[in-house]
Amino acid sequence: MTDAYTRTVQLATEFIENDDPLGWFEALYATANEDPTTVPWAKLAPNPLLLAWLDQHSIDGKRAIVIGCGLGDDAEELAKRGLQVTAIDISESAIAWCKKRFPDSLVNYQTADLFNLTFGKFDFVLEAYTIQAMPPALRAQALPKIAQLVAGQLLVITRGREPEQSLTTVPFPLTKMELSGFTQAGLQEVEFEDLNEPETVRRWIVQYRG
Ligand SMILES: C[S@@+](CC[C@H](N)C(=O)[O-])C[C@H]1O[C@@H](n2cnc3c(N)ncnc32)[C@H](O)[C@@H]1O
């Protein structure tokens, strides 16, 4: 376990126990002193699973939103591929960091909480590893919020688990039952890829249509 991961788990646990399950993101970024090695998910490169997906699929339409954009690499990749991208994160320090990293960016970076968005719908919605960072009770409310944004395609990249696997601390992998919140919210599942190789983290890449 790395120091960054230990610090993240401590912060998340403390905030969740204090009934502030989203407060730890700003606390983590604000105390990172712009050192990406302190943010466990910050790879300073687009998610390779997203890159592979984009190389194999086409996106219909131009308007895209990235939910929980972190340090912005996935949003930048979508903009590079010609999409008009809005990227939101609940952490103002994360958004300030994105703007500093990409001063000439075409991405519309905004500090915003998924639970209080006033945007309309988008042709392409990307959610990578944000739902899994929320405790289960909260994530059940997050799925319909994301579904509301989808006019065209939604791509979800997440850790997955079987229901009998217990949850300990962040990240909290999803079950298929939890993911069904998207179809219950009116989306249609069009593709489900289960990356479940031995000795690696189990990940799901799921595409929906609005
Ligand atoms: C585990 S990180 C993943 C970041 C990025 N998607 C990636 O793959 O590198 C989850 C991100 O979601 C953001 N986040 C969490 N809850 C959010 C919410 N309610 N609204 C907007 N962003 C949120 C966090 O600040 C954090 O940057």
PDBQT file of the ligand as one rigid body, heavy atoms in Angstrom, charges set to zero:
ROOT
HETATM    1  C1  LIG A 301     -11.522   8.615  -7.888  1.00  0.00    +0.000 C 
HETATM    2  S1  LIG A 301     -11.459  10.208  -8.563  1.00  0.00    +0.000 S 
HETATM    3  C2  LIG A 301     -11.393   9.869 -10.310  1.00  0.00    +0.000 C 
HETATM    4  C3  LIG A 301     -10.967  11.077 -11.098  1.00  0.00    +0.000 C 
HETATM    5  C4  LIG A 301     -10.931  10.892 -12.608  1.00  0.00    +0.000 C 
HETATM    6  N1  LIG A 301     -12.239  10.575 -13.147  1.00  0.00    +0.000 N 
HETATM    7  C5  LIG A 301      -9.945   9.825 -12.967  1.00  0.00    +0.000 C 
HETATM    8  O1  LIG A 301     -10.337   8.773 -13.469  1.00  0.00    +0.000 OA
HETATM    9  O2  LIG A 301      -8.736  10.063 -12.757  1.00  0.00    +0.000 OA
HETATM   10  C6  LIG A 301     -13.126  10.785  -8.344  1.00  0.00    +0.000 C 
HETATM   11  C7  LIG A 301     -13.279  12.260  -8.718  1.00  0.00    +0.000 C 
HETATM   12  O3  LIG A 301     -14.658  12.614  -8.634  1.00  0.00    +0.000 OA
HETATM   13  C8  LIG A 301     -14.782  13.862  -7.987  1.00  0.00    +0.000 C 
HETATM   14  N2  LIG A 301     -16.128  13.859  -7.367  1.00  0.00    +0.000 N 
HETATM   15  C9  LIG A 301     -16.559  13.114  -6.321  1.00  0.00    +0.000 A 
HETATM   16  N3  LIG A 301     -17.829  13.351  -6.042  1.00  0.00    +0.000 NA
HETATM   17  C10 LIG A 301     -18.242  14.278  -6.941  1.00  0.00    +0.000 A 
HETATM   18  C11 LIG A 301     -19.482  14.955  -7.149  1.00  0.00    +0.000 A 
HETATM   19  N4  LIG A 301     -20.543  14.733  -6.361  1.00  0.00    +0.000 N 
HETATM   20  N5  LIG A 301     -19.571  15.848  -8.155  1.00  0.00    +0.000 NA
HETATM   21  C12 LIG A 301     -18.483  16.095  -8.943  1.00  0.00    +0.000 A 
HETATM   22  N6  LIG A 301     -17.288  15.492  -8.784  1.00  0.00    +0.000 NA
HETATM   23  C13 LIG A 301     -17.159  14.600  -7.795  1.00  0.00    +0.000 A 
HETATM   24  C14 LIG A 301     -13.645  13.890  -6.993  1.00  0.00    +0.000 C 
HETATM   25  O4  LIG A 301     -13.272  15.183  -6.572  1.00  0.00    +0.000 OA
HETATM   26  C15 LIG A 301     -12.537  13.190  -7.795  1.00  0.00    +0.000 C 
HETATM   27  O5  LIG A 301     -11.789  14.097  -8.560  1.00  0.00    +0.000 OA
ENDROOT
TORSDOF 0
